[in-house]
Amino acid sequence: MARRKPPLRELHDSRGATFTEFGGWDMPVQFESIVDEHRAVRESVGIFDVSHMSEIEVAGPDATALLQRLTTNDVTRLRPRDAQYTTVTDAEGIMLDDAMVYRLSPDRAASYLFVPNAGHDAEMTERLEALRDDRDLDATVRNATEEWAMFAVQGPDALDLTEDVVEGSIRDLSRFSTTTVGVAGVDCLVARTGYTGEDGVEVLCPWDDAEAVYEAFDCTPCGLGARDTLRTEMGFLLSGQDFDPDDNPRNPYEAGVGFTVRLDTEFVGRDALEGVDAEGVEERFTGLRLLDRGVPRHGYEITDPDGERLGTVTSGTMSPTLSEPIALGYLPVEHAEPGTRVRVVVRGEPKRATVVAPPFLTRE
């Protein structure tokens, strides 16, 4: 199947980006250096093209009830212009995806913008439609993924840069809230959210205006390689890798995002998760810091010091910030306490590691 292309595919190619397939999209993985791009975000500011993310517009009198049925968090807590991190689970409480829900300003036709991960737009559109029809809800669902471009401007200098760029001001924009401002003459939805652990914004604009908006931000262009090392340092989940309904089925409590679960709402999977909440989990998502040389990678085995298998690495890298090898994965709760010594098998060699509660570094 042909890869989907973001609106700036040719622009990135002309600037020397290398590309990778992600969620069915052809996306820039790096421009010059993953490490340099990573450090730009940690130390100053960088911009990511994340136009591969899915966008689904949900509107109508029952839009809130529909998203409340789909997602584990409490959508009714959102005021206009608020944003919320959430998960989507099946009837057994297994995570199908994690996502952002934006409640839009009252003057917009769509009540909400629902943003699941790349390649999940068709699946989530169908799921929303099925839930709507099952309960005879009055709501429209529209897959607008290829109508929106999305850029993440991240780093300690991101707000200053954005303030200089926008036609208006974002100084009073609080975390997990949105506003509509002009950028290069284009009306954009700007959210104070991100996936790097640094402060910053995510900017959504019409697909056809992507280049003008992107070019307005004069900072380091960054690819998915740096995005991955940044989020790994923070212990943020990657859908399809740190959890997957088929290959690595996990519930929100196991995955460390139980805070997204509101058991007093009637989402799909609530009954199953009520049981998990009462009984507890057998395994827990946690971090590992290698004490020996070697880089942990997805799929590497985790054992106890005697060689008994405990789990596998879901994400791993050499941390550019810490200059240490770090990893994420699930361990039995009796082995998941910080300071516990384990082994990560790297190319057949058991490497000493210690359990760390993510994030691996603390950001203001």
C-alpha positions in Angstrom: 0.0 0.0 0.0 1.3 3.5 -0.9 2.4 5.6 2.0 0.3 8.7 2.8 2.3 11.9 2.4 2.1 15.0 4.7 1.6 18.3 3.0 5.3 19.3 3.3 6.8 16.1 2.1 8.5 17.7 -0.8 9.8 20.7 1.3 11.4 18.3 3.8 12.9 16.3 1.0 14.5 19.5 -0.5 16.1 20.2 2.8 17.8 16.9 3.1 15.4 15.0 5.4 15.6 11.2 5.5 12.2 9.5 5.8 10.6 6.5 7.5 7.2 4.9 7.4 5.1 5.6 10.5 1.4 4.7 10.8 1.2 4.4 7.1 2.7 7.9 6.5 6.0 8.9 4.9 7.5 11.1 7.6 10.9 12.8 8.1 12.9 10.8 10.7 15.8 13.3 10.8 17.2 16.3 9.0 20.9 16.5 10.0 21.3 14.8 13.3 18.8 13.2 15.7 21.1 14.1 18.7 21.4 17.8 17.5 17.6 18.0 17.0 17.0 16.5 20.4 19.4 19.0 22.1 17.8 21.9 20.3 14.4 21.0 21.9 15.9 20.4 25.4 18.0 23.6 25.3 16.2 26.1 23.0 13.4 25.3 20.5 12.6 23.0 17.6 9.7 22.3 15.3 8.2 19.0 14.3 5.9 18.3 11.4 3.3 16.0 13.0 0.7 16.2 10.2 0.5 12.4 10.3 -1.6 12.6 13.5 -5.3 11.9 13.0 -8.0 14.5 13.3 -11.7 13.7 13.7 -14.4 16.4 14.1 -17.3 15.5 16.3 -20.3 17.9 16.5 -23.9 18.1 17.4 -26.2 18.1 20.5 -24.9 14.6 21.6 -21.2 15.2 20.7 -20.2 15.2 24.4 -22.1 12.1 25.2 -20.5 10.3 22.2 -17.0 11.1 23.2 -17.8 10.3 26.8 -18.8 6.8 25.6 -15.6 6.4 23.5 -13.0 7.7 25.9 -12.0 6.8 29.5 -11.6 10.4 30.8 -14.4 12.7 31.7 -15.2 14.9 28.6 -17.8 16.8 30.6 -15.0 18.5 32.5 -13.8 20.3 29.4 -14.8 23.9 29.0 -14.6 25.6 25.6 -10.9 25.8 24.5 -9.8 23.0 26.9 -7.7 20.0 25.9 -7.6 16.6 27.6 -5.4 13.5 27.3 -7.3 10.3 27.3 -7.4 6.6 26.2 -9.8 4.5 24.2 -10.4 0.9 25.4 -12.4 -2.1 24.3 -14.9 -4.0 26.3 -12.2 -5.8 28.2 -10.4 -2.6 29.1 -7.6 -3.1 26.7 -6.1 0.1 25.3 -6.8 0.6 21.6 -5.1 4.0 21.5 -4.3 7.1 23.5 -5.5 10.5 22.2 -6.2 14.2 22.8 -9.6 15.7 22.9 -10.0 19.4 22.2 -13.2 21.2 23.0 -13.4 23.9 20.4 -14.5 27.5 20.9 -18.3 28.1 20.6 -18.0 29.8 17.2 -16.6 26.7 15.5 -19.0 24.4 13.7 -17.5 21.2 15.2 -17.9 20.9 19.0 -14.7 18.8 19.4 -11.5 17.8 17.6 -10.5 14.3 18.5 -6.9 13.5 17.8 -5.8 9.8 18.0 -2.5 8.5 16.7 -1.3 8.2 13.1 -3.1 5.7 11.0 -6.0 5.3 13.4 -8.3 7.8 11.8 -10.4 5.3 9.8 -10.7 2.9 12.7 -11.7 5.6 15.2 -14.1 7.2 12.8 -15.8 3.8 12.3 -15.8 3.2 16.1 -17.4 6.6 16.8 -20.1 6.1 14.1 -20.9 2.6 15.5 -21.2 4.0 19.1 -23.4 6.9 17.9 -25.7 4.6 16.0 -25.9 2.0 18.8 -27.3 4.7 21.1 -29.1 6.7 18.5 -27.1 9.9 19.4 -27.5 13.1 17.5 -23.9 13.8 16.4 -21.9 14.1 13.3 -18.5 12.4 12.9 -16.1 13.6 10.1 -12.6 12.3 9.4 -10.7 15.5 8.6 -7.2 14.1 8.8 -6.2 15.2 5.4 -7.6 18.7 5.9 -5.4 19.6 8.9 -1.7 20.1 9.1 -0.1 20.0 12.6 3.2 21.3 13.9 4.8 20.9 17.4 6.9 23.8 18.5 8.7 22.6 21.6 11.5 23.7 24.0 12.3 26.2 26.7 12.2 29.0 24.1 9.1 27.8 22.3 6.6 30.2 23.9 8.8 33.2 23.2 9.2 32.2 19.6 5.5 31.6 19.2 4.6 34.9 20.8 6.8 36.6 18.2 5.2 34.7 15.4 1.5 34.9 16.2 -0.8 37.8 15.3 -2.0 38.4 18.8 -0.7 36.8 22.0 -0.4 33.4 23.6 1.2 34.6 26.9 -1.9 33.8 28.9 -2.4 30.4 27.3 -2.4 27.9 30.1 -1.4 24.2 29.8 -3.9 22.0 28.2 -5.8 24.9 26.7 -6.2 26.3 23.2 -6.7 29.5 21.4 -7.3 30.7 17.8 -4.7 33.1 16.5 -3.3 34.1 13.1 0.1 32.8 11.9 1.3 34.2 8.6 -2.2 35.4 7.9 -3.7 32.0 8.5 -6.2 31.3 11.3 -4.6 28.5 13.5 -5.7 26.5 16.5 -2.8 26.7 19.0 -2.7 24.3 22.0 -0.3 24.4 24.8 0.4 20.7 24.6 3.2 18.5 23.5 5.0 15.1 23.6 8.6 16.1 24.5 8.5 17.0 28.2 9.3 20.6 27.3 7.0 23.5 27.3 5.6 24.5 23.9 2.6 24.5 21.6 1.0 22.4 18.9 -0.3 24.4 15.9 -3.1 23.1 13.7 -3.9 24.8 10.4 -5.6 24.1 7.1 -3.6 21.6 5.0 -3.2 24.0 2.1 -1.7 26.6 4.3 0.9 24.3 5.9 4.0 25.8 4.3 3.3 29.4 5.2 2.6 28.5 8.8 5.6 26.1 9.1 8.0 28.7 7.6 6.9 31.3 10.0 8.8 29.5 12.8 12.5 30.1 12.5 14.0 27.3 14.5 15.6 23.8 14.2 13.5 21.4 12.1 13.2 18.1 13.9 12.1 14.6 12.8 10.5 11.6 14.4 13.9 10.3 15.6 14.3 13.1 18.0 10.6 13.0 18.9 11.1 9.4 19.9 14.2 10.0 22.1 12.6 13.0 23.8 9.4 11.1 24.7 11.4 8.1 25.8 13.3 10.2 28.3 10.0 11.3 29.7 8.4 7.8 29.8 5.6 8.8 27.4 3.8 5.9 25.7 4.0 5.2 22.0 0.9 3.6 20.6 1.6 0.4 18.8 5.0 0.0 20.5 4.5 0.4 24.3 1.1 -1.0 24.0 -0.8 -2.7 21.2 -4.2 -4.4 21.4 -2.9 -7.4 19.4 0.8 -7.7 20.1 1.0 -6.2 23.6 -2.5 -5.8 25.1 -2.4 -3.5 28.1 -4.9 -1.6 30.2 -4.4 2.0 31.4 -3.5 1.0 34.9 -0.7 -1.3 33.7 0.5 1.4 31.3 0.8 4.0 34.0 -2.0 6.2 32.7 -4.7 5.2 35.2 -5.2 8.9 35.8 -7.1 9.0 32.5 -9.8 6.6 33.8 -13.0 8.0 35.3 -15.0 5.1 36.6 -18.0 7.3 37.2 -18.6 7.6 33.5 -20.0 5.0 31.1 -17.2 4.4 28.6 -16.7 1.2 26.8 -14.5 -1.0 29.1 -15.6 0.7 32.3 -16.8 -2.5 34.0 -13.6 -4.4 33.2 -11.4 -1.5 34.5 -13.5 -1.2 37.6 -12.3 -4.8 38.4 -8.7 -4.0 37.6 -8.9 -0.9 39.8 -10.2 -3.0 42.7 -7.8 -6.0 42.3 -4.7 -4.2 41.1 -2.3 -5.2 38.3 0.2 -8.0 38.0 2.6 -6.0 35.8 3.5 -2.3 35.6 5.1 0.0 33.0 8.4 1.2 34.2 11.8 2.5 33.3 15.3 0.9 33.2 18.7 2.5 33.3 21.5 0.2 32.0 24.6 0.1 34.2 26.7 -1.7 31.5 27.5 -0.6 28.0 24.9 -1.4 25.4 21.8 0.1 23.8 18.5 -1.5 24.7 16.0 -1.9 21.8 12.4 -2.9 21.4 11.9 -6.6 21.9 15.0 -7.2 24.0 14.5 -9.6 26.9 14.5 -8.4 30.5 15.5 -11.0 33.1 16.2 -11.2 36.8 19.9 -11.6 37.9 19.5 -15.4 37.7 18.4 -15.2 34.1 14.6 -15.8 34.6 12.6 -14.0 32.1 10.6 -11.0 33.4 9.5 -9.2 30.3 10.7 -7.4 27.2 11.8 -3.9 26.4 9.1 -1.9 24.6 11.2 1.2 23.9 14.9 1.9 24.3 17.6 4.3 23.3 20.8 6.0 24.3 19.6 9.1 26.1 21.1 12.2 24.4 20.4 14.2 27.6 21.8 11.8 30.1 24.4 10.0 27.9 23.1 6.8 29.4 21.2 3.8 27.9 17.6 3.8 29.0 14.6 1.6 28.3 10.9 1.2 29.0 8.9 -2.0 29.5 6.5 -4.0 31.7 7.7 -5.9 34.8 5.9 -8.0 37.4 5.0 -5.6 40.3 7.4 -7.4 42.6 10.3 -6.5 40.3 9.1 -3.0 39.4 10.2 -1.1 42.4 12.8 1.6 41.8 16.3 0.4 42.6 15.5 -3.3 41.7 18.4 -4.8 39.8 17.6 -6.7 36.6 19.3 -7.6 33.3 18.6 -6.6 29.7 19.8 -9.1 27.2 21.6 -7.0 24.5 22.7 -9.1 21.5 22.9 -12.2 23.6 24.7 -10.6 26.5 22.9 -9.9 29.8 23.6 -6.3 30.8 23.1 -5.0 34.4 20.2 -2.5 34.8 18.3 -0.9 37.5 14.6 -0.1 37.7 13.7 3.6 37.5 10.3 5.3 37.9 9.9 7.4 34.7 10.5 10.1 33.8 14.2 9.7 33.6 14.7 13.5 33.9 12.6 16.1 35.6 11.5 19.2 33.6 10.0 22.4 35.0 
